[in-house]
Amino acid sequence: MFKRVLSGMVLVSASGAAAGQPLQPVGSWVLDYRPTQCIASRKYENAAQPTILAIRQSPNGETYEIRVARNSQVSEPIKEEEGTVDFGRGPIAAWVLFYQTPKRTLDVHQFRIPATDMAQARSANEVTLQIAGSSDFTFTLDSMPQLLDGLQTCTANLKRYWNMDGEKDGTFSRLSRGDLRSIFNPGDYPIEAMKRGQEGKGQYLLLVDEKGKVAGCQVLLATGMPILDAEACAVIETRAKFTPALDKSGKPVRSTVVTPPIYWKFG
């Protein structure tokens, strides 16, 4: 794991934001190079009990997740909410996944938007994240070109680490193999999705390590219902087993696997 505080970013100290005013940062952006993801985070409003804004780019670079995390207020189940992301050019519609971290220490609202929409952030001075029936979050932004360039550099390194182009460049003598058909059961259907009558088709990019374990799961084709995608990845990461890919010398190596379409349907 490697963490880097991006240079050239201004530290703005603030004890809190007045009603209707953007939240101000109380620290620099920290870009965290992790083995399975690239994520940038920053603390806002109160250094002791901050609101955290985080941005994660998918390994294939096509989508971004924007997360808002705060100390948990009450215990709640995972659920979906309607929302928007606005970098000052108008709202971008987005479903929002609400969940709580292990031990319920943080409430997290996760927005997901295409990279084409995230490009608006390069020239943005603030972002407003709106959740239907709830308060808006508005954050002051700065140094966004450097931040997004840093995420893209991290993602390029991630692609190399997981040999994402290994099939094209001849790295593998054998591809990773696995069967996902038997790992799902009717009890996996999220209750929230069943209540709403939600169905969908999703497809996922899996990071498979040298032992055949799924170390990460990212959405390639979204169902349109974040709760279904979250459950699909949870099931795959917990239950799926793969035979690892082999390099030209026959040694097991890291690789990526694109799943077949996974359908969530009633009946």
C-alpha positions as CSV (number, residue, x, y, z in Angstrom):
1,M,0.0,0.0,0.0
2,F,1.3,3.4,-0.9
3,K,-0.1,6.7,0.1
4,R,0.8,10.0,-1.4
5,V,-0.3,13.5,-0.4
6,L,-0.7,15.4,-3.6
7,S,1.6,18.4,-3.8
8,G,0.4,21.9,-4.5
9,M,-2.8,21.5,-2.7
10,V,-3.9,24.2,-0.3
11,L,-4.8,23.3,3.3
12,V,-7.9,25.2,4.4
13,S,-8.7,25.0,8.1
14,A,-12.3,25.3,9.1
15,S,-14.3,24.4,12.2
16,G,-17.5,23.9,10.2
17,A,-19.7,25.3,7.4
18,A,-22.6,27.7,7.8
19,A,-25.9,26.5,6.6
20,G,-26.0,26.4,2.8
21,Q,-22.2,26.9,2.5
22,P,-19.8,24.4,1.0
23,L,-17.9,22.2,3.4
24,Q,-14.2,23.3,3.6
25,P,-11.3,20.8,3.7
26,V,-9.2,20.3,6.8
27,G,-6.5,18.4,5.1
28,S,-4.9,17.6,1.7
29,W,-6.1,15.0,-0.8
30,V,-4.5,11.6,0.0
31,L,-4.1,9.3,-3.0
32,D,-3.9,5.7,-1.8
33,Y,-2.4,3.2,-4.1
34,R,-3.9,-0.1,-3.0
35,P,-3.4,-3.6,-4.5
36,T,-6.9,-3.8,-5.8
37,Q,-8.0,-0.1,-6.3
38,C,-7.0,3.5,-6.6
39,I,-8.8,5.8,-4.2
40,A,-8.3,9.4,-3.2
41,S,-9.8,10.8,0.0
42,R,-10.0,14.1,1.9
43,K,-11.3,15.2,5.2
44,Y,-13.8,18.1,5.5
45,E,-15.5,20.3,8.1
46,N,-14.0,19.0,11.4
47,A,-10.7,17.3,11.8
48,A,-11.8,15.4,14.9
49,Q,-15.0,14.0,13.4
50,P,-14.7,14.7,9.7
51,T,-17.0,14.2,6.7
52,I,-14.8,12.3,4.2
53,L,-15.1,12.8,0.5
54,A,-13.5,9.9,-1.6
55,I,-13.1,9.3,-5.3
56,R,-12.3,5.9,-6.8
57,Q,-11.6,5.1,-10.4
58,S,-12.5,1.6,-11.8
59,P,-9.5,-0.5,-12.9
60,N,-10.6,-0.2,-16.5
61,G,-10.9,3.6,-16.2
62,E,-14.5,3.8,-17.4
63,T,-16.3,4.8,-14.2
64,Y,-15.8,6.6,-11.0
65,E,-17.3,6.2,-7.5
66,I,-17.8,9.2,-5.4
67,R,-18.3,8.4,-1.7
68,V,-19.3,10.5,1.3
69,A,-18.6,9.0,4.7
70,R,-19.6,10.2,8.1
71,N,-19.8,8.8,11.7
72,S,-22.8,6.5,11.9
73,Q,-25.9,8.0,13.4
74,V,-28.1,4.9,13.5
75,S,-28.0,1.3,12.5
76,E,-29.5,0.9,9.0
77,P,-29.5,-1.9,6.4
78,I,-28.0,-1.4,2.9
79,K,-30.3,0.4,0.6
80,E,-30.7,2.4,-2.6
81,E,-31.6,6.0,-3.0
82,E,-32.0,8.3,-6.0
83,G,-29.5,11.2,-6.3
84,T,-27.5,13.5,-8.4
85,V,-23.9,14.7,-8.8
86,D,-23.4,18.4,-9.9
87,F,-20.0,19.9,-10.7
88,G,-21.6,23.2,-11.6
89,R,-22.9,22.3,-15.1
90,G,-26.1,20.8,-14.0
91,P,-27.1,17.6,-12.1
92,I,-26.0,14.2,-13.3
93,A,-28.5,11.5,-12.4
94,A,-27.1,8.7,-10.3
95,W,-28.5,5.9,-8.1
96,V,-26.9,6.0,-4.6
97,L,-25.9,3.0,-2.6
98,F,-26.1,3.5,1.2
99,Y,-24.2,1.1,3.5
100,Q,-22.3,1.1,6.7
101,T,-18.7,0.0,7.2
102,P,-17.9,-3.1,9.4
103,K,-18.8,-2.5,13.0
104,R,-21.1,0.3,11.7
105,T,-18.5,3.0,12.4
106,L,-19.3,5.0,9.2
107,D,-22.3,5.8,7.1
108,V,-21.4,5.8,3.4
109,H,-23.3,7.1,0.4
110,Q,-21.7,5.9,-2.8
111,F,-22.5,7.6,-6.2
112,R,-21.3,6.1,-9.5
113,I,-20.9,8.0,-12.7
114,P,-19.2,7.5,-16.1
115,A,-15.7,8.8,-16.7
116,T,-17.2,11.1,-19.4
117,D,-19.2,12.9,-16.7
118,M,-16.4,12.9,-14.2
119,A,-14.3,14.9,-16.7
120,Q,-16.4,17.9,-15.6
121,A,-14.6,17.8,-12.2
122,R,-11.3,19.0,-13.8
123,S,-12.5,22.6,-13.9
124,A,-14.9,22.4,-10.9
125,N,-14.5,24.5,-7.8
126,E,-17.1,22.5,-5.9
127,V,-19.4,19.5,-6.1
128,T,-22.9,19.0,-4.8
129,L,-24.1,15.5,-4.1
130,Q,-27.8,15.3,-3.7
131,I,-29.8,12.5,-2.2
132,A,-33.6,12.4,-2.7
133,G,-35.4,13.2,0.6
134,S,-32.2,14.1,2.4
135,S,-29.8,17.0,2.8
136,D,-27.3,17.9,0.0
137,F,-23.6,17.7,0.5
138,T,-21.6,20.5,-1.1
139,F,-17.8,20.3,-1.0
140,T,-15.2,22.9,-2.0
141,L,-12.7,21.4,-4.6
142,D,-9.3,22.4,-5.7
143,S,-6.3,20.9,-7.7
144,M,-8.7,18.6,-9.5
145,P,-6.6,18.2,-12.6
146,Q,-3.6,16.9,-10.5
147,L,-5.9,14.6,-8.6
148,L,-7.5,13.1,-11.6
149,D,-4.2,12.7,-13.3
150,G,-2.9,11.0,-10.2
151,L,-5.8,8.5,-10.2
152,Q,-5.2,7.8,-13.9
153,T,-1.5,7.1,-13.3
154,C,-2.5,4.8,-10.4
155,T,-5.0,3.0,-12.5
156,A,-2.4,2.4,-15.3
157,N,-0.1,0.8,-12.7
158,L,-3.0,-1.3,-11.4
159,K,-3.6,-2.6,-14.9
160,R,0.0,-3.7,-15.2
161,Y,0.0,-5.2,-11.8
162,W,-3.0,-7.4,-12.6
163,N,-1.7,-8.2,-16.2
164,M,-4.9,-6.8,-17.6
165,D,-3.6,-6.9,-21.1
166,G,-1.9,-10.3,-20.6
167,E,-4.0,-12.1,-23.1
168,K,-3.2,-9.5,-25.8
169,D,0.6,-9.3,-25.1
170,G,1.1,-13.0,-24.8
171,T,1.9,-13.1,-21.0
172,F,-0.3,-16.1,-20.4
173,S,0.2,-19.7,-21.4
174,R,-3.2,-20.5,-19.8
175,L,-6.0,-18.2,-18.8
176,S,-7.7,-18.2,-15.4
177,R,-10.7,-20.6,-15.3
178,G,-13.8,-20.7,-13.1
179,D,-17.5,-21.4,-13.1
180,L,-19.9,-18.9,-11.6
181,R,-23.1,-20.7,-12.5
182,S,-23.6,-22.6,-9.2
183,I,-22.5,-20.0,-6.6
184,F,-25.7,-17.9,-6.6
185,N,-28.9,-19.0,-4.9
186,P,-32.4,-17.4,-4.4
187,G,-31.6,-16.2,-0.9
188,D,-29.0,-13.8,-2.4
189,Y,-31.6,-11.5,-3.9
190,P,-31.4,-8.3,-1.8
191,I,-34.6,-7.6,0.1
192,E,-34.6,-3.9,-0.8
193,A,-34.5,-4.9,-4.5
194,M,-37.3,-7.4,-4.1
195,K,-39.5,-4.8,-2.4
196,R,-38.9,-2.5,-5.4
197,G,-39.4,-5.2,-8.0
198,Q,-35.9,-4.5,-9.4
199,E,-34.3,-6.7,-12.0
200,G,-31.2,-6.3,-14.1
201,K,-28.3,-7.7,-16.0
202,G,-24.7,-7.0,-14.8
203,Q,-21.2,-7.9,-15.9
204,Y,-18.1,-7.6,-13.7
205,L,-14.3,-7.4,-13.9
206,L,-12.6,-9.7,-11.4
207,L,-9.1,-9.5,-10.1
208,V,-7.9,-13.0,-9.6
209,D,-4.6,-13.6,-7.7
210,E,-2.0,-16.3,-8.0
211,K,-3.9,-18.7,-5.8
212,G,-7.2,-18.3,-7.7
213,K,-8.8,-16.1,-5.1
214,V,-11.0,-13.2,-6.3
215,A,-9.3,-10.2,-4.7
216,G,-11.5,-7.6,-6.2
217,C,-14.7,-7.1,-8.2
218,Q,-15.6,-4.0,-10.3
219,V,-18.7,-3.2,-12.3
220,L,-18.3,-3.3,-16.1
221,L,-21.9,-3.4,-17.2
222,A,-24.1,-2.0,-14.4
223,T,-27.6,-3.5,-13.7
224,G,-28.7,0.1,-13.1
225,M,-29.4,-1.0,-9.5
226,P,-26.3,-0.5,-7.3
227,I,-27.7,-2.9,-4.6
228,L,-27.8,-5.7,-7.2
229,D,-24.2,-5.0,-8.3
230,A,-23.0,-4.8,-4.7
231,E,-24.6,-8.2,-4.0
232,A,-23.2,-9.8,-7.1
233,C,-19.7,-8.7,-6.2
234,A,-20.1,-9.8,-2.6
235,V,-21.2,-13.3,-3.7
236,I,-18.4,-13.7,-6.2
237,E,-15.7,-12.5,-3.8
238,T,-16.9,-14.8,-1.1
239,R,-17.7,-18.0,-3.0
240,A,-16.0,-18.1,-6.4
241,K,-12.9,-20.2,-6.9
242,F,-10.7,-20.0,-10.0
243,T,-7.8,-21.9,-11.4
244,P,-5.1,-19.2,-11.7
245,A,-3.7,-18.1,-15.0
246,L,-0.2,-19.3,-15.9
247,D,2.7,-17.4,-17.5
248,K,4.8,-18.9,-20.3
249,S,7.0,-20.8,-17.8
250,G,3.9,-22.4,-16.2
251,K,4.0,-20.2,-13.0
252,P,0.7,-19.0,-11.5
253,V,0.2,-15.2,-12.0
254,R,-2.3,-12.5,-11.3
255,S,-4.9,-11.9,-14.0
256,T,-8.4,-10.4,-14.7
257,V,-11.5,-12.2,-15.6
258,V,-14.6,-10.7,-17.2
259,T,-17.7,-12.5,-16.0
260,P,-20.5,-13.6,-18.3
261,P,-23.7,-11.6,-17.9
262,I,-25.4,-12.2,-14.6
263,Y,-29.1,-11.8,-14.5
264,W,-31.2,-10.9,-11.5
265,K,-34.8,-11.9,-12.2
266,F,-37.9,-12.9,-10.2
267,G,-39.3,-16.3,-10.7
